[in-house]
Amino acid sequence: MEKVDCKTPGGETRHASWQGFIGTVVAYALMIVGAAVILSFVHDYGATLVAPRPATPEAFTGVTATKPEIFLHVLIALTAVIITGLILAKCFAYLGQPPVIGEVVAGIVLGPSLLGPEISALVLPPSSAPFLGVIAQLGVLLYMFCVGLELHADLIRPRLRATIATSHASILMPFVLGAILALDLYPRLSTSDVSFTSFALFMGVAMSITAFPVLARILTDGRMIHTELGVIALSCAATDDVTAWCLLALLVGVAQAEVGTGLFVAAATLGYILAMVLIVRPLLKRVVAWTKTGALSRNAVAVVFIALLLSSLTTEYIGIHAIFGAFLLGAVIPHDSIVARTFTRQLESVVTVLLLPAFFAFTGMRTRIDLVSGMDQWLICGLIILVATVGKFGGTFVAARLTGLGWRNAAALGTLMNTRGLMELIVLNIGLDLKVISPTLFAMMVLMALVTTMVTAPMLRLLIPTTASNDALASERTPFRTDET
């Protein structure tokens, strides 16, 4: 509840509000300038480093089928993924982990890291990977649409400025630390074919990612998605990942000598978000108002799916991934409307049980953790995990405290934002395809993503013991300061 100074109505209170706003702007500017100065020094010093020449790539020796029965292999892969995911979900639930962790690990268990390339190819044939990937992308697309439908957008508006500031702080600190860490990793794990600038940019982006789908699933499993902290975390993660995807597009542009690509992505993303909020959302409110009762017609369902596909196509064309278009469309549809309730009820089981595990497994099965060998490499892997955790948690915690959250909720938000999961693997695969990172560093970063994600649930239980309840945060709901509302 905001405290209003009754002695001098409109006087000292307005002055304090302006002071708070100016302070926020100054702090935000200092954060940006400070990060730019540090990155400038890192770039200048990194330009003097020399990486070894690239080694001759080894041929893949896995088993591939001749004239594969693609549909049969996809069915086998889906069956294996769902069964393994269900078993591991139960096992991890027994250990206090959310079921999503079991689904994430399922792909690695069935992949070459544990079974070896030959045996793994019998369960998950390489020939089925592209088709399984299409199913996986469709699953996460529909899931993020459902997450958007359940998002209480009205709860974000009063703390929009604080959300953006917290999200960007949670990007800048790990980005800077990742670039600094690149000074040590570049001579060890990169090659002379990769410029230090591209390598450092990628390390910064990879450290900055928050796994939007995994975070949403953890909040859903813990029944926290409708709490104040859940809404703030989703909002920060959405802003975080959109910004990180813009940075990734800039990285791709630098790696391909097309810097203008990243600038286009940033400008187009901002324009699309404004169009959805200022134009599409008011129109949808009027349309939804006509269908307050009764079931949706077949034509109405078709229109919603067409809008979903068009929104996803737009963001995919812009370069920030189709899932953000799906989430944004869901977010602008009133969460208490018959449209939102109908689609959430009808899609939930199919998406979470059949399609979403395919997404987790598809990306997880492509990793090769066995490439990390020797004490030196494992120490480097530990250093990557430490830097990623400190950067993400520290940046989020400090910004959340400065914008008015209590220390417990700020620490919980930092823990949630440290969730990376399989969105991180998407970014890592892009880096691997561009040859910006080596397969060994790829495996280390995958381990970092899994460790930081698995730490989330235990830390939340320590910080908020009643996370299994919808009233989990009732014990501490420190409001944002007056100047932040």
C-alpha positions in Angstrom: 0.0 0.0 0.0 1.5 3.4 -1.0 2.1 5.9 1.8 0.9 9.4 1.0 2.2 12.4 2.9 -1.0 14.1 4.2 0.8 17.1 5.6 1.8 18.5 2.3 -0.5 16.9 -0.3 1.0 17.0 -3.8 4.1 18.9 -2.6 6.8 16.8 -0.9 5.3 13.6 -2.3 5.6 14.8 -5.9 9.1 16.0 -5.2 10.1 12.7 -3.7 8.6 10.9 -6.7 10.6 13.0 -9.2 13.7 12.4 -7.1 13.1 8.6 -7.2 12.5 8.7 -11.0 15.7 10.8 -11.6 17.6 8.4 -9.4 16.4 5.4 -11.3 17.4 7.0 -14.6 20.8 7.9 -13.3 21.4 4.5 -11.9 20.3 2.8 -15.1 22.6 5.1 -17.2 25.6 4.4 -14.9 24.9 0.6 -15.2 25.0 0.8 -19.0 28.0 3.1 -19.1 29.9 1.0 -16.6 29.3 -2.2 -18.6 30.3 -0.5 -21.8 33.6 0.7 -20.3 34.4 -2.7 -18.9 33.6 -4.4 -22.2 35.8 -1.9 -24.1 38.8 -2.9 -21.9 38.0 -6.6 -22.4 37.8 -6.2 -26.1 41.1 -4.2 -26.3 43.0 -6.8 -24.2 41.3 -9.8 -25.9 42.4 -8.6 -29.3 46.0 -9.3 -28.3 45.3 -12.9 -27.4 46.2 -15.7 -29.8 44.2 -19.0 -30.0 45.6 -22.3 -31.4 45.0 -23.4 -35.0 41.8 -25.4 -35.5 42.2 -29.2 -35.3 41.0 -31.5 -38.1 37.3 -32.4 -37.4 36.6 -36.0 -36.6 34.1 -37.9 -38.7 30.9 -39.0 -36.9 30.9 -42.7 -36.4 27.4 -43.2 -35.1 25.0 -45.7 -36.6 22.7 -44.5 -39.3 20.0 -46.4 -40.9 19.9 -47.0 -44.6 16.6 -46.1 -46.2 15.1 -45.3 -42.8 11.4 -45.7 -42.1 11.2 -42.1 -40.8 7.7 -42.3 -39.4 8.5 -45.5 -37.5 11.6 -44.0 -36.1 9.8 -40.8 -34.9 7.2 -43.0 -33.2 9.9 -45.0 -31.4 11.7 -41.8 -30.4 8.6 -40.2 -29.0 7.7 -43.4 -27.1 11.2 -43.7 -25.6 11.3 -40.0 -24.7 7.9 -40.0 -23.0 8.5 -43.2 -21.0 12.0 -42.1 -19.9 10.7 -38.6 -19.1 7.9 -40.0 -16.9 10.2 -42.3 -15.0 12.9 -39.7 -14.5 10.2 -37.1 -13.5 9.1 -39.4 -10.7 12.7 -40.0 -9.6 13.5 -36.3 -9.6 10.2 -35.5 -7.8 11.3 -37.9 -5.1 14.5 -35.9 -4.8 12.6 -32.7 -4.5 13.1 -31.5 -8.1 10.3 -30.4 -10.4 9.2 -32.9 -13.0 10.6 -30.8 -15.8 14.1 -31.6 -14.7 13.5 -35.3 -15.4 12.2 -34.4 -18.9 15.3 -32.3 -19.5 17.7 -35.1 -18.4 15.7 -37.7 -20.4 17.2 -36.6 -23.6 20.8 -36.8 -22.3 20.1 -40.2 -20.8 18.9 -41.5 -24.2 21.7 -39.6 -26.1 25.3 -40.6 -26.9 26.7 -39.2 -23.6 25.4 -42.1 -21.6 24.5 -44.9 -24.0 27.2 -44.2 -26.6 26.6 -43.3 -30.3 25.8 -46.8 -31.4 23.3 -47.8 -28.8 21.8 -44.3 -28.7 21.2 -44.4 -32.5 19.0 -47.5 -32.0 16.7 -45.7 -29.7 16.9 -42.2 -31.2 18.1 -42.6 -34.8 19.8 -39.6 -36.2 17.5 -39.8 -39.2 14.6 -38.9 -37.0 16.1 -35.9 -35.4 14.9 -33.2 -37.9 11.3 -34.6 -37.7 11.4 -34.9 -34.0 12.7 -31.3 -33.9 9.7 -30.1 -35.8 7.4 -31.7 -33.2 9.5 -30.3 -30.4 9.3 -26.7 -31.8 5.5 -27.0 -32.2 5.2 -28.2 -28.7 7.1 -25.4 -27.1 5.2 -22.9 -29.4 1.8 -24.1 -28.0 3.1 -24.3 -24.5 4.4 -20.7 -24.5 1.0 -19.6 -26.0 -0.7 -21.2 -23.0 1.7 -19.5 -20.6 0.8 -16.2 -22.2 -2.9 -16.9 -21.8 -2.4 -17.4 -18.1 -0.3 -14.3 -17.6 -2.0 -11.6 -15.6 -0.8 -8.7 -17.7 -2.6 -6.1 -15.5 -0.3 -7.0 -12.6 2.8 -6.2 -14.7 1.8 -2.6 -15.6 2.3 -1.0 -12.1 5.9 -2.3 -11.9 6.8 -2.2 -15.6 9.8 0.1 -15.1 11.2 -2.0 -12.3 10.7 -5.2 -14.3 12.7 -3.8 -17.2 15.5 -2.5 -15.0 15.7 -5.8 -13.1 15.7 -7.8 -16.3 18.4 -5.7 -18.0 20.6 -5.8 -14.8 20.3 -9.6 -14.9 21.6 -9.5 -18.4 24.4 -6.9 -18.1 26.2 -8.4 -15.1 26.5 -12.0 -16.5 27.2 -10.6 -20.0 30.2 -8.6 -18.6 31.5 -11.5 -16.5 31.1 -13.8 -19.5 33.2 -11.5 -21.7 35.8 -11.3 -18.9 35.8 -15.1 -18.6 36.4 -15.3 -22.4 39.9 -13.8 -21.8 40.9 -17.0 -20.1 38.9 -19.4 -22.2 39.7 -18.1 -25.7 43.4 -19.3 -25.8 42.4 -22.7 -24.2 39.1 -23.7 -25.9 38.9 -21.7 -29.1 40.8 -21.6 -32.4 42.4 -18.9 -34.6 39.5 -19.2 -37.0 37.3 -17.5 -34.5 37.8 -13.8 -33.6 38.0 -12.9 -30.0 35.2 -10.4 -30.5 32.8 -13.1 -31.7 33.9 -15.5 -28.9 33.5 -12.9 -26.1 30.1 -11.8 -27.4 28.9 -15.3 -27.5 30.1 -16.1 -24.0 28.3 -12.9 -22.7 25.1 -13.9 -24.5 25.2 -17.5 -23.3 25.7 -16.4 -19.7 22.7 -14.0 -20.0 20.1 -16.5 -21.1 17.1 -17.4 -18.9 15.1 -20.4 -19.9 11.7 -18.9 -20.4 9.9 -22.3 -21.0 11.6 -24.1 -18.2 11.1 -21.2 -15.7 7.4 -21.1 -16.7 7.2 -24.9 -16.1 8.9 -24.7 -12.7 6.5 -21.9 -11.7 3.5 -24.0 -13.0 4.7 -27.2 -11.2 5.2 -25.2 -7.9 1.8 -23.5 -8.3 3.6 -20.1 -8.3 2.7 -18.9 -11.7 -0.2 -16.7 -10.5 1.7 -15.3 -7.5 3.3 -11.8 -7.4 6.8 -13.3 -7.7 5.7 -15.7 -10.5 4.4 -12.8 -12.6 7.5 -10.7 -11.9 9.8 -13.6 -12.8 7.9 -14.4 -16.1 7.9 -10.7 -17.0 11.7 -10.4 -16.3 12.4 -13.7 -18.2 10.4 -12.5 -21.2 12.2 -9.2 -21.3 15.5 -10.9 -20.6 15.2 -13.5 -23.4 13.9 -11.0 -26.0 16.9 -8.8 -25.2 19.2 -11.8 -25.2 17.9 -12.9 -28.6 18.5 -9.4 -30.0 22.1 -9.7 -28.7 22.4 -13.1 -30.2 21.2 -11.7 -33.6 23.9 -9.0 -33.2 26.5 -11.8 -32.5 25.4 -13.7 -35.6 25.7 -10.4 -37.6 29.2 -9.8 -36.2 30.2 -13.5 -36.9 28.9 -13.1 -40.5 30.1 -9.5 -40.9 26.5 -8.2 -41.0 26.2 -6.0 -37.9 23.2 -4.2 -39.3 21.2 -7.5 -38.8 21.3 -7.1 -35.0 20.2 -3.5 -35.2 17.3 -4.4 -37.4 16.2 -7.2 -35.0 16.2 -4.8 -32.0 14.2 -2.1 -33.8 11.7 -4.6 -35.4 11.2 -6.3 -32.0 10.4 -3.0 -30.2 8.0 -2.0 -33.0 6.2 -5.4 -33.0 5.7 -5.3 -29.2 4.3 -1.8 -29.3 1.9 -2.8 -32.1 0.7 -5.9 -30.2 0.1 -3.9 -27.0 -1.3 -0.7 -28.4 -3.2 -2.0 -31.4 -3.9 -5.7 -31.2 -4.7 -5.9 -27.5 -7.5 -3.3 -27.6 -9.0 -5.0 -30.7 -8.9 -8.4 -29.0 -10.6 -7.1 -25.9 -13.5 -6.0 -28.0 -13.7 -9.2 -29.9 -13.4 -11.4 -26.8 -16.2 -9.3 -25.2 -18.6 -10.8 -27.8 -18.0 -14.3 -26.6 -18.3 -14.1 -22.8 -20.4 -17.2 -22.5 -20.8 -20.5 -24.2 -18.4 -22.6 -26.2 -16.1 -21.3 -29.0 -17.2 -22.1 -32.5 -15.0 -23.9 -34.9 -14.4 -20.7 -36.8 -13.4 -18.9 -33.7 -10.8 -21.6 -32.8 -9.4 -21.4 -36.4 -9.1 -17.6 -36.2 -7.1 -17.9 -32.9 -4.8 -20.5 -34.4 -4.3 -18.4 -37.5 -3.4 -15.4 -35.3 -1.0 -17.6 -33.3 0.8 -18.8 -36.4 1.0 -15.3 -37.9 2.4 -13.8 -34.7 5.0 -16.7 -34.5 5.9 -16.2 -38.1 6.5 -12.5 -37.5 8.9 -12.9 -34.6 10.6 -15.8 -36.4 11.1 -13.5 -39.4 12.4 -10.7 -37.1 14.9 -13.1 -35.7 13.9 -13.5 -32.0 12.4 -17.0 -32.3 8.8 -18.0 -32.9 8.0 -18.8 -29.3 8.0 -15.1 -28.3 5.3 -14.4 -30.9 3.2 -17.2 -29.4 3.7 -15.9 -25.9 3.0 -12.3 -26.9 -0.3 -13.2 -28.5 -1.3 -15.2 -25.5 -0.4 -12.3 -23.2 -2.5 -9.8 -25.0 -5.6 -12.0 -24.9 -7.5 -11.3 -21.6 -6.6 -14.1 -19.2 -10.1 -14.4 -17.8 -11.9 -14.6 -21.2 -13.6 -17.7 -22.6 -10.9 -17.8 -25.2 -8.1 -18.1 -22.7 -9.9 -20.7 -20.5 -10.9 -22.8 -23.5 -7.5 -23.0 -25.1 -5.7 -23.6 -21.8 -8.0 -26.4 -20.8 -7.9 -28.2 -24.2 -4.2 -27.8 -25.0 -2.6 -28.4 -21.6 -2.6 -32.2 -21.5 -1.6 -32.7 -25.1 1.2 -30.2 -25.0 2.7 -31.1 -21.6 2.5 -34.9 -22.0 3.1 -35.4 -25.7 4.8 -32.4 -27.3 6.8 -30.6 -24.7 8.9 -33.6 -23.6 10.0 -33.9 -27.3 11.4 -30.4 -27.1 13.4 -31.1 -24.0 14.6 -34.5 -25.3 15.5 -33.3 -28.8 17.8 -30.6 -27.6 19.2 -32.7 -24.7 20.1 -35.7 -26.9 22.4 -33.6 -29.1 24.9 -33.0 -26.3 28.2 -34.9 -25.8 29.1 -34.5 -22.1 31.7 -37.3 -22.6 33.9 -34.7 -24.4 34.8 -33.1 -21.1 37.7 -35.0 -19.8 40.6 -34.4 -17.4 40.8 -32.4 -14.2 41.7 -29.1 -16.0 38.6 -29.2 -18.1 36.4 -30.1 -15.2 37.9 -27.2 -13.2 37.1 -24.9 -16.2 33.6 -26.3 -16.3 33.2 -25.5 -12.6 34.5 -21.9 -13.1 31.9 -21.5 -15.9 29.1 -22.6 -13.6 30.3 -20.3 -10.8 30.6 -17.2 -13.0 27.2 -17.9 -14.6 25.5 -18.3 -11.2 27.2 -15.2 -9.6 26.5 -13.0 -12.6 22.8 -13.9 -13.0 21.9 -14.1 -9.4 23.9 -11.1 -8.3 22.6 -8.8 -11.1 19.0 -9.8 -10.4 19.3 -9.6 -6.6 20.8 -6.1 -6.5 18.4 -4.7 -9.1 15.4 -6.3 -7.4 16.4 -4.8 -4.0 16.9 -1.4 -5.5 13.5 -1.5 -7.1 11.8 -2.3 -3.8 11.5 -6.1 -3.4 12.3 -7.6 0.0 15.5 -9.5 0.4 13.8 -12.9 0.4 11.8 -12.3 -2.7 14.8 -10.6 -4.4 16.9 -13.7 -3.7 14.1 -16.0 -5.0 13.8 -13.9 -8.1 17.6 -14.2 -8.6 17.3 -17.9 -8.2 14.5 -18.2 -10.8 16.3 -16.0 -13.3 19.3 -18.3 -12.9 17.3 -21.0 -14.6 18.7 -21.7 -18.0 17.6 -25.1 -19.1 17.1 -25.9 -22.8 16.7 -22.3 -24.1 20.4 -22.2 -23.3 20.9 -25.3 -25.4 19.2 -23.6 -28.4 21.7 -20.7 -28.1 24.6 -23.1 -27.7 23.6 -25.0 -30.8 23.6 -21.8 -32.8 27.1 -21.0 -31.5 28.2 -24.5 -32.4 26.7 -24.3 -35.9 28.5 -20.9 -36.4 31.7 -22.6 -35.1 32.1 -19.8 -32.6 32.5 -22.4 -29.8 34.1 -25.9 -29.8 32.2 -29.1 -29.0 34.1 -29.3 -25.7 33.0 -25.9 -24.6 29.6 -26.7 -25.9 29.4 -29.7 -23.5 30.7 -27.5 -20.6 28.0 -24.9 -21.2 25.4 -27.6 -21.3 26.5 -28.8 -17.9 26.3 -25.2 -16.7 22.7 -25.0 -17.9 21.7 -28.2 -16.2 23.4 -27.4 -12.9 22.0 -23.9 -12.6 18.5 -25.2 -13.5 18.6 -28.1 -11.0 19.7 -25.7 -8.2 16.5 -23.6 -8.7 14.0 -25.8 -6.9 16.0 -26.5 -3.7 17.0 -22.9 -3.4 13.4 -21.8 -3.7 12.4 -24.2 -0.9 15.0 -22.7 1.3 14.0 -19.1 0.5 10.2 -19.7 0.4 9.3 -22.8 2.3 5.7 -22.8 1.2 6.2 -22.7 -2.6 3.7 -25.6 -3.0 0.9 -23.3 -2.0 -0.8 -20.6 -4.0 -0.2 -18.4 -0.9 3.5 -19.1 -1.0 4.5 -15.4 -1.0 1.9 -14.1 1.4 4.5 -14.0 4.2 6.5 -11.4 2.3 4.9 -9.2 -0.3 7.1 -6.1 0.0 5.6 -3.6 -2.4 7.6 -1.7 -4.9 8.5 1.8 -3.7 6.2 4.7 -4.5 8.5 6.0 -7.2 8.5 2.7 -9.0 4.7 2.3 -9.3 
